[in-house]
Amino acid sequence: MIHQYEEKLLTLIDQMVETASDDELFAGGYLRGHISLSAANCELEGEISIEAMNAKVETSMSEAQSELNPADQLIVKEMWQQLQQQAI
């Protein structure tokens, strides 16, 4: 289930490449790493729920928050929320 959810999220990011703004491209690339890392961690820990994966992505982004300025943080968070809604 986690693998399918990860694939859906990454596919959504790939599909927006043709029409995305520079900010959206940046956010998609940034989120890709957090999504893949979180999916791998879920697999290692035997987590199978989408909620667990979403929580891991949130934690990963929160821990890396100092990498981004406040404006970029907002762009990434907004895209993450959109992806979650679209992936359901």
Phi and psi restraints in degrees (range 20) as a CNS / XPLOR table:
assign (resid 1 and name C) (resid 2 and name N)
       (resid 2 and name CA) (resid 2 and name C) 1.0 -64.1 20.0 2
assign (resid 2 and name N) (resid 2 and name CA)
       (resid 2 and name C) (resid 3 and name N) 1.0 -43.5 20.0 2
assign (resid 2 and name C) (resid 3 and name N)
       (resid 3 and name CA) (resid 3 and name C) 1.0 -60.5 20.0 2
assign (resid 3 and name N) (resid 3 and name CA)
       (resid 3 and name C) (resid 4 and name N) 1.0 -42.1 20.0 2
assign (resid 3 and name C) (resid 4 and name N)
       (resid 4 and name CA) (resid 4 and name C) 1.0 -65.7 20.0 2
assign (resid 4 and name N) (resid 4 and name CA)
       (resid 4 and name C) (resid 5 and name N) 1.0 -39.2 20.0 2
assign (resid 4 and name C) (resid 5 and name N)
       (resid 5 and name CA) (resid 5 and name C) 1.0 -66.0 20.0 2
assign (resid 5 and name N) (resid 5 and name CA)
       (resid 5 and name C) (resid 6 and name N) 1.0 -43.5 20.0 2
assign (resid 5 and name C) (resid 6 and name N)
       (resid 6 and name CA) (resid 6 and name C) 1.0 -59.5 20.0 2
assign (resid 6 and name N) (resid 6 and name CA)
       (resid 6 and name C) (resid 7 and name N) 1.0 -47.5 20.0 2
assign (resid 6 and name C) (resid 7 and name N)
       (resid 7 and name CA) (resid 7 and name C) 1.0 -59.3 20.0 2
assign (resid 7 and name N) (resid 7 and name CA)
       (resid 7 and name C) (resid 8 and name N) 1.0 -41.0 20.0 2
assign (resid 7 and name C) (resid 8 and name N)
       (resid 8 and name CA) (resid 8 and name C) 1.0 -64.2 20.0 2
assign (resid 8 and name N) (resid 8 and name CA)
       (resid 8 and name C) (resid 9 and name N) 1.0 -45.1 20.0 2
assign (resid 8 and name C) (resid 9 and name N)
       (resid 9 and name CA) (resid 9 and name C) 1.0 -61.4 20.0 2
assign (resid 9 and name N) (resid 9 and name CA)
       (resid 9 and name C) (resid 10 and name N) 1.0 -45.8 20.0 2
assign (resid 9 and name C) (resid 10 and name N)
       (resid 10 and name CA) (resid 10 and name C) 1.0 -67.0 20.0 2
assign (resid 10 and name N) (resid 10 and name CA)
       (resid 10 and name C) (resid 11 and name N) 1.0 -35.5 20.0 2
assign (resid 10 and name C) (resid 11 and name N)
       (resid 11 and name CA) (resid 11 and name C) 1.0 -64.8 20.0 2
assign (resid 11 and name N) (resid 11 and name CA)
       (resid 11 and name C) (resid 12 and name N) 1.0 -41.3 20.0 2
assign (resid 11 and name C) (resid 12 and name N)
       (resid 12 and name CA) (resid 12 and name C) 1.0 -60.4 20.0 2
assign (resid 12 and name N) (resid 12 and name CA)
       (resid 12 and name C) (resid 13 and name N) 1.0 -41.0 20.0 2
assign (resid 12 and name C) (resid 13 and name N)
       (resid 13 and name CA) (resid 13 and name C) 1.0 -63.7 20.0 2
assign (resid 13 and name N) (resid 13 and name CA)
       (resid 13 and name C) (resid 14 and name N) 1.0 -46.1 20.0 2
assign (resid 13 and name C) (resid 14 and name N)
       (resid 14 and name CA) (resid 14 and name C) 1.0 -60.6 20.0 2
assign (resid 14 and name N) (resid 14 and name CA)
       (resid 14 and name C) (resid 15 and name N) 1.0 -38.4 20.0 2
assign (resid 14 and name C) (resid 15 and name N)
       (resid 15 and name CA) (resid 15 and name C) 1.0 -68.5 20.0 2
assign (resid 15 and name N) (resid 15 and name CA)
       (resid 15 and name C) (resid 16 and name N) 1.0 -23.7 20.0 2
assign (resid 15 and name C) (resid 16 and name N)
       (resid 16 and name CA) (resid 16 and name C) 1.0 -87.9 20.0 2
assign (resid 16 and name N) (resid 16 and name CA)
       (resid 16 and name C) (resid 17 and name N) 1.0 -3.7 20.0 2
assign (resid 16 and name C) (resid 17 and name N)
       (resid 17 and name CA) (resid 17 and name C) 1.0 -57.8 20.0 2
assign (resid 17 and name N) (resid 17 and name CA)
       (resid 17 and name C) (resid 18 and name N) 1.0 -40.9 20.0 2
assign (resid 17 and name C) (resid 18 and name N)
       (resid 18 and name CA) (resid 18 and name C) 1.0 -67.2 20.0 2
assign (resid 18 and name N) (resid 18 and name CA)
       (resid 18 and name C) (resid 19 and name N) 1.0 -28.9 20.0 2
assign (resid 18 and name C) (resid 19 and name N)
       (resid 19 and name CA) (resid 19 and name C) 1.0 -115.6 20.0 2
assign (resid 19 and name N) (resid 19 and name CA)
       (resid 19 and name C) (resid 20 and name N) 1.0 -1.0 20.0 2
assign (resid 19 and name C) (resid 20 and name N)
       (resid 20 and name CA) (resid 20 and name C) 1.0 -75.3 20.0 2
assign (resid 20 and name N) (resid 20 and name CA)
       (resid 20 and name C) (resid 21 and name N) 1.0 149.1 20.0 2
assign (resid 20 and name C) (resid 21 and name N)
       (resid 21 and name CA) (resid 21 and name C) 1.0 -76.7 20.0 2
assign (resid 21 and name N) (resid 21 and name CA)
       (resid 21 and name C) (resid 22 and name N) 1.0 171.3 20.0 2
assign (resid 21 and name C) (resid 22 and name N)
       (resid 22 and name CA) (resid 22 and name C) 1.0 -59.2 20.0 2
assign (resid 22 and name N) (resid 22 and name CA)
       (resid 22 and name C) (resid 23 and name N) 1.0 -41.1 20.0 2
assign (resid 22 and name C) (resid 23 and name N)
       (resid 23 and name CA) (resid 23 and name C) 1.0 -62.8 20.0 2
assign (resid 23 and name N) (resid 23 and name CA)
       (resid 23 and name C) (resid 24 and name N) 1.0 -42.0 20.0 2
assign (resid 23 and name C) (resid 24 and name N)
       (resid 24 and name CA) (resid 24 and name C) 1.0 -67.3 20.0 2
assign (resid 24 and name N) (resid 24 and name CA)
       (resid 24 and name C) (resid 25 and name N) 1.0 -38.2 20.0 2
assign (resid 24 and name C) (resid 25 and name N)
       (resid 25 and name CA) (resid 25 and name C) 1.0 -62.8 20.0 2
assign (resid 25 and name N) (resid 25 and name CA)
       (resid 25 and name C) (resid 26 and name N) 1.0 -43.1 20.0 2
assign (resid 25 and name C) (resid 26 and name N)
       (resid 26 and name CA) (resid 26 and name C) 1.0 -60.6 20.0 2
assign (resid 26 and name N) (resid 26 and name CA)
       (resid 26 and name C) (resid 27 and name N) 1.0 -49.2 20.0 2
assign (resid 26 and name C) (resid 27 and name N)
       (resid 27 and name CA) (resid 27 and name C) 1.0 -62.7 20.0 2
assign (resid 27 and name N) (resid 27 and name CA)
       (resid 27 and name C) (resid 28 and name N) 1.0 -41.1 20.0 2
assign (resid 27 and name C) (resid 28 and name N)
       (resid 28 and name CA) (resid 28 and name C) 1.0 -62.4 20.0 2
assign (resid 28 and name N) (resid 28 and name CA)
       (resid 28 and name C) (resid 29 and name N) 1.0 -44.5 20.0 2
assign (resid 28 and name C) (resid 29 and name N)
       (resid 29 and name CA) (resid 29 and name C) 1.0 -63.8 20.0 2
assign (resid 29 and name N) (resid 29 and name CA)
       (resid 29 and name C) (resid 30 and name N) 1.0 -41.3 20.0 2
assign (resid 29 and name C) (resid 30 and name N)
       (resid 30 and name CA) (resid 30 and name C) 1.0 -64.5 20.0 2
assign (resid 30 and name N) (resid 30 and name CA)
       (resid 30 and name C) (resid 31 and name N) 1.0 -44.8 20.0 2
assign (resid 30 and name C) (resid 31 and name N)
       (resid 31 and name CA) (resid 31 and name C) 1.0 -67.5 20.0 2
assign (resid 31 and name N) (resid 31 and name CA)
       (resid 31 and name C) (resid 32 and name N) 1.0 -31.9 20.0 2
assign (resid 31 and name C) (resid 32 and name N)
       (resid 32 and name CA) (resid 32 and name C) 1.0 -51.1 20.0 2
assign (resid 32 and name N) (resid 32 and name CA)
       (resid 32 and name C) (resid 33 and name N) 1.0 -47.2 20.0 2
assign (resid 32 and name C) (resid 33 and name N)
       (resid 33 and name CA) (resid 33 and name C) 1.0 -62.9 20.0 2
assign (resid 33 and name N) (resid 33 and name CA)
       (resid 33 and name C) (resid 34 and name N) 1.0 -44.0 20.0 2
assign (resid 33 and name C) (resid 34 and name N)
       (resid 34 and name CA) (resid 34 and name C) 1.0 -66.7 20.0 2
assign (resid 34 and name N) (resid 34 and name CA)
       (resid 34 and name C) (resid 35 and name N) 1.0 -38.5 20.0 2
assign (resid 34 and name C) (resid 35 and name N)
       (resid 35 and name CA) (resid 35 and name C) 1.0 -66.2 20.0 2
assign (resid 35 and name N) (resid 35 and name CA)
       (resid 35 and name C) (resid 36 and name N) 1.0 -48.0 20.0 2
assign (resid 35 and name C) (resid 36 and name N)
       (resid 36 and name CA) (resid 36 and name C) 1.0 -65.2 20.0 2
assign (resid 36 and name N) (resid 36 and name CA)
       (resid 36 and name C) (resid 37 and name N) 1.0 -42.3 20.0 2
assign (resid 36 and name C) (resid 37 and name N)
       (resid 37 and name CA) (resid 37 and name C) 1.0 -62.8 20.0 2
assign (resid 37 and name N) (resid 37 and name CA)
       (resid 37 and name C) (resid 38 and name N) 1.0 -43.2 20.0 2
assign (resid 37 and name C) (resid 38 and name N)
       (resid 38 and name CA) (resid 38 and name C) 1.0 -66.7 20.0 2
assign (resid 38 and name N) (resid 38 and name CA)
       (resid 38 and name C) (resid 39 and name N) 1.0 -39.2 20.0 2
assign (resid 38 and name C) (resid 39 and name N)
       (resid 39 and name CA) (resid 39 and name C) 1.0 -63.9 20.0 2
assign (resid 39 and name N) (resid 39 and name CA)
       (resid 39 and name C) (resid 40 and name N) 1.0 -42.2 20.0 2
assign (resid 39 and name C) (resid 40 and name N)
       (resid 40 and name CA) (resid 40 and name C) 1.0 -63.9 20.0 2
assign (resid 40 and name N) (resid 40 and name CA)
       (resid 40 and name C) (resid 41 and name N) 1.0 -41.2 20.0 2
assign (resid 40 and name C) (resid 41 and name N)
       (resid 41 and name CA) (resid 41 and name C) 1.0 -65.1 20.0 2
assign (resid 41 and name N) (resid 41 and name CA)
       (resid 41 and name C) (resid 42 and name N) 1.0 -39.2 20.0 2
assign (resid 41 and name C) (resid 42 and name N)
       (resid 42 and name CA) (resid 42 and name C) 1.0 -60.8 20.0 2
assign (resid 42 and name N) (resid 42 and name CA)
       (resid 42 and name C) (resid 43 and name N) 1.0 -44.6 20.0 2
assign (resid 42 and name C) (resid 43 and name N)
       (resid 43 and name CA) (resid 43 and name C) 1.0 -62.0 20.0 2
assign (resid 43 and name N) (resid 43 and name CA)
       (resid 43 and name C) (resid 44 and name N) 1.0 -44.7 20.0 2
assign (resid 43 and name C) (resid 44 and name N)
       (resid 44 and name CA) (resid 44 and name C) 1.0 -62.6 20.0 2
assign (resid 44 and name N) (resid 44 and name CA)
       (resid 44 and name C) (resid 45 and name N) 1.0 -35.5 20.0 2
assign (resid 44 and name C) (resid 45 and name N)
       (resid 45 and name CA) (resid 45 and name C) 1.0 -92.3 20.0 2
assign (resid 45 and name N) (resid 45 and name CA)
       (resid 45 and name C) (resid 46 and name N) 1.0 -0.7 20.0 2
assign (resid 45 and name C) (resid 46 and name N)
       (resid 46 and name CA) (resid 46 and name C) 1.0 75.1 20.0 2
assign (resid 46 and name N) (resid 46 and name CA)
       (resid 46 and name C) (resid 47 and name N) 1.0 18.2 20.0 2
assign (resid 46 and name C) (resid 47 and name N)
       (resid 47 and name CA) (resid 47 and name C) 1.0 -78.1 20.0 2
assign (resid 47 and name N) (resid 47 and name CA)
       (resid 47 and name C) (resid 48 and name N) 1.0 136.9 20.0 2
assign (resid 47 and name C) (resid 48 and name N)
       (resid 48 and name CA) (resid 48 and name C) 1.0 -124.5 20.0 2
assign (resid 48 and name N) (resid 48 and name CA)
       (resid 48 and name C) (resid 49 and name N) 1.0 -3.5 20.0 2
assign (resid 48 and name C) (resid 49 and name N)
       (resid 49 and name CA) (resid 49 and name C) 1.0 -92.4 20.0 2
assign (resid 49 and name N) (resid 49 and name CA)
       (resid 49 and name C) (resid 50 and name N) 1.0 146.7 20.0 2
assign (resid 49 and name C) (resid 50 and name N)
       (resid 50 and name CA) (resid 50 and name C) 1.0 -62.7 20.0 2
assign (resid 50 and name N) (resid 50 and name CA)
       (resid 50 and name C) (resid 51 and name N) 1.0 -36.7 20.0 2
assign (resid 50 and name C) (resid 51 and name N)
       (resid 51 and name CA) (resid 51 and name C) 1.0 -60.4 20.0 2
assign (resid 51 and name N) (resid 51 and name CA)
       (resid 51 and name C) (resid 52 and name N) 1.0 -41.4 20.0 2
assign (resid 51 and name C) (resid 52 and name N)
       (resid 52 and name CA) (resid 52 and name C) 1.0 -63.4 20.0 2
assign (resid 52 and name N) (resid 52 and name CA)
       (resid 52 and name C) (resid 53 and name N) 1.0 -41.8 20.0 2
assign (resid 52 and name C) (resid 53 and name N)
       (resid 53 and name CA) (resid 53 and name C) 1.0 -66.7 20.0 2
assign (resid 53 and name N) (resid 53 and name CA)
       (resid 53 and name C) (resid 54 and name N) 1.0 -43.9 20.0 2
assign (resid 53 and name C) (resid 54 and name N)
       (resid 54 and name CA) (resid 54 and name C) 1.0 -58.1 20.0 2
assign (resid 54 and name N) (resid 54 and name CA)
       (resid 54 and name C) (resid 55 and name N) 1.0 -41.5 20.0 2
assign (resid 54 and name C) (resid 55 and name N)
       (resid 55 and name CA) (resid 55 and name C) 1.0 -63.4 20.0 2
assign (resid 55 and name N) (resid 55 and name CA)
       (resid 55 and name C) (resid 56 and name N) 1.0 -39.2 20.0 2
assign (resid 55 and name C) (resid 56 and name N)
       (resid 56 and name CA) (resid 56 and name C) 1.0 -66.9 20.0 2
assign (resid 56 and name N) (resid 56 and name CA)
       (resid 56 and name C) (resid 57 and name N) 1.0 -39.1 20.0 2
assign (resid 56 and name C) (resid 57 and name N)
       (resid 57 and name CA) (resid 57 and name C) 1.0 -63.4 20.0 2
assign (resid 57 and name N) (resid 57 and name CA)
       (resid 57 and name C) (resid 58 and name N) 1.0 -44.7 20.0 2
assign (resid 57 and name C) (resid 58 and name N)
       (resid 58 and name CA) (resid 58 and name C) 1.0 -59.8 20.0 2
assign (resid 58 and name N) (resid 58 and name CA)
       (resid 58 and name C) (resid 59 and name N) 1.0 -44.7 20.0 2
assign (resid 58 and name C) (resid 59 and name N)
       (resid 59 and name CA) (resid 59 and name C) 1.0 -63.6 20.0 2
assign (resid 59 and name N) (resid 59 and name CA)
       (resid 59 and name C) (resid 60 and name N) 1.0 -44.5 20.0 2
assign (resid 59 and name C) (resid 60 and name N)
       (resid 60 and name CA) (resid 60 and name C) 1.0 -60.7 20.0 2
assign (resid 60 and name N) (resid 60 and name CA)
       (resid 60 and name C) (resid 61 and name N) 1.0 -44.6 20.0 2
assign (resid 60 and name C) (resid 61 and name N)
       (resid 61 and name CA) (resid 61 and name C) 1.0 -65.9 20.0 2
assign (resid 61 and name N) (resid 61 and name CA)
       (resid 61 and name C) (resid 62 and name N) 1.0 -39.1 20.0 2
assign (resid 61 and name C) (resid 62 and name N)
       (resid 62 and name CA) (resid 62 and name C) 1.0 -64.6 20.0 2
assign (resid 62 and name N) (resid 62 and name CA)
       (resid 62 and name C) (resid 63 and name N) 1.0 -42.0 20.0 2
assign (resid 62 and name C) (resid 63 and name N)
       (resid 63 and name CA) (resid 63 and name C) 1.0 -67.2 20.0 2
assign (resid 63 and name N) (resid 63 and name CA)
       (resid 63 and name C) (resid 64 and name N) 1.0 -27.2 20.0 2
assign (resid 63 and name C) (resid 64 and name N)
       (resid 64 and name CA) (resid 64 and name C) 1.0 -99.6 20.0 2
assign (resid 64 and name N) (resid 64 and name CA)
       (resid 64 and name C) (resid 65 and name N) 1.0 9.8 20.0 2
assign (resid 64 and name C) (resid 65 and name N)
       (resid 65 and name CA) (resid 65 and name C) 1.0 -56.3 20.0 2
assign (resid 65 and name N) (resid 65 and name CA)
       (resid 65 and name C) (resid 66 and name N) 1.0 -31.0 20.0 2
assign (resid 65 and name C) (resid 66 and name N)
       (resid 66 and name CA) (resid 66 and name C) 1.0 -69.6 20.0 2
assign (resid 66 and name N) (resid 66 and name CA)
       (resid 66 and name C) (resid 67 and name N) 1.0 -12.3 20.0 2
assign (resid 66 and name C) (resid 67 and name N)
       (resid 67 and name CA) (resid 67 and name C) 1.0 -72.0 20.0 2
assign (resid 67 and name N) (resid 67 and name CA)
       (resid 67 and name C) (resid 68 and name N) 1.0 -21.7 20.0 2
assign (resid 67 and name C) (resid 68 and name N)
       (resid 68 and name CA) (resid 68 and name C) 1.0 -117.3 20.0 2
assign (resid 68 and name N) (resid 68 and name CA)
       (resid 68 and name C) (resid 69 and name N) 1.0 148.6 20.0 2
assign (resid 68 and name C) (resid 69 and name N)
       (resid 69 and name CA) (resid 69 and name C) 1.0 -77.3 20.0 2
assign (resid 69 and name N) (resid 69 and name CA)
       (resid 69 and name C) (resid 70 and name N) 1.0 164.5 20.0 2
assign (resid 69 and name C) (resid 70 and name N)
       (resid 70 and name CA) (resid 70 and name C) 1.0 -55.7 20.0 2
assign (resid 70 and name N) (resid 70 and name CA)
       (resid 70 and name C) (resid 71 and name N) 1.0 -37.6 20.0 2
assign (resid 70 and name C) (resid 71 and name N)
       (resid 71 and name CA) (resid 71 and name C) 1.0 -65.5 20.0 2
assign (resid 71 and name N) (resid 71 and name CA)
       (resid 71 and name C) (resid 72 and name N) 1.0 -43.0 20.0 2
assign (resid 71 and name C) (resid 72 and name N)
       (resid 72 and name CA) (resid 72 and name C) 1.0 -67.8 20.0 2
assign (resid 72 and name N) (resid 72 and name CA)
       (resid 72 and name C) (resid 73 and name N) 1.0 -37.0 20.0 2
assign (resid 72 and name C) (resid 73 and name N)
       (resid 73 and name CA) (resid 73 and name C) 1.0 -57.7 20.0 2
assign (resid 73 and name N) (resid 73 and name CA)
       (resid 73 and name C) (resid 74 and name N) 1.0 -43.2 20.0 2
assign (resid 73 and name C) (resid 74 and name N)
       (resid 74 and name CA) (resid 74 and name C) 1.0 -64.2 20.0 2
assign (resid 74 and name N) (resid 74 and name CA)
       (resid 74 and name C) (resid 75 and name N) 1.0 -43.9 20.0 2
assign (resid 74 and name C) (resid 75 and name N)
       (resid 75 and name CA) (resid 75 and name C) 1.0 -60.8 20.0 2
assign (resid 75 and name N) (resid 75 and name CA)
       (resid 75 and name C) (resid 76 and name N) 1.0 -44.6 20.0 2
assign (resid 75 and name C) (resid 76 and name N)
       (resid 76 and name CA) (resid 76 and name C) 1.0 -65.9 20.0 2
assign (resid 76 and name N) (resid 76 and name CA)
       (resid 76 and name C) (resid 77 and name N) 1.0 -45.3 20.0 2
assign (resid 76 and name C) (resid 77 and name N)
       (resid 77 and name CA) (resid 77 and name C) 1.0 -61.9 20.0 2
assign (resid 77 and name N) (resid 77 and name CA)
       (resid 77 and name C) (resid 78 and name N) 1.0 -41.5 20.0 2
assign (resid 77 and name C) (resid 78 and name N)
       (resid 78 and name CA) (resid 78 and name C) 1.0 -64.2 20.0 2
assign (resid 78 and name N) (resid 78 and name CA)
       (resid 78 and name C) (resid 79 and name N) 1.0 -42.1 20.0 2
assign (resid 78 and name C) (resid 79 and name N)
       (resid 79 and name CA) (resid 79 and name C) 1.0 -66.1 20.0 2
assign (resid 79 and name N) (resid 79 and name CA)
       (resid 79 and name C) (resid 80 and name N) 1.0 -39.9 20.0 2
assign (resid 79 and name C) (resid 80 and name N)
       (resid 80 and name CA) (resid 80 and name C) 1.0 -59.2 20.0 2
assign (resid 80 and name N) (resid 80 and name CA)
       (resid 80 and name C) (resid 81 and name N) 1.0 -43.6 20.0 2
assign (resid 80 and name C) (resid 81 and name N)
       (resid 81 and name CA) (resid 81 and name C) 1.0 -63.0 20.0 2
assign (resid 81 and name N) (resid 81 and name CA)
       (resid 81 and name C) (resid 82 and name N) 1.0 -42.3 20.0 2
assign (resid 81 and name C) (resid 82 and name N)
       (resid 82 and name CA) (resid 82 and name C) 1.0 -62.7 20.0 2
assign (resid 82 and name N) (resid 82 and name CA)
       (resid 82 and name C) (resid 83 and name N) 1.0 -44.4 20.0 2
assign (resid 82 and name C) (resid 83 and name N)
       (resid 83 and name CA) (resid 83 and name C) 1.0 -61.9 20.0 2
assign (resid 83 and name N) (resid 83 and name CA)
       (resid 83 and name C) (resid 84 and name N) 1.0 -43.0 20.0 2
assign (resid 83 and name C) (resid 84 and name N)
       (resid 84 and name CA) (resid 84 and name C) 1.0 -60.0 20.0 2
assign (resid 84 and name N) (resid 84 and name CA)
       (resid 84 and name C) (resid 85 and name N) 1.0 -42.7 20.0 2
assign (resid 84 and name C) (resid 85 and name N)
       (resid 85 and name CA) (resid 85 and name C) 1.0 -65.9 20.0 2
assign (resid 85 and name N) (resid 85 and name CA)
       (resid 85 and name C) (resid 86 and name N) 1.0 -41.3 20.0 2
assign (resid 85 and name C) (resid 86 and name N)
       (resid 86 and name CA) (resid 86 and name C) 1.0 -72.7 20.0 2
assign (resid 86 and name N) (resid 86 and name CA)
       (resid 86 and name C) (resid 87 and name N) 1.0 -28.1 20.0 2
assign (resid 86 and name C) (resid 87 and name N)
       (resid 87 and name CA) (resid 87 and name C) 1.0 -81.1 20.0 2
assign (resid 87 and name N) (resid 87 and name CA)
       (resid 87 and name C) (resid 88 and name N) 1.0 -10.0 20.0 2
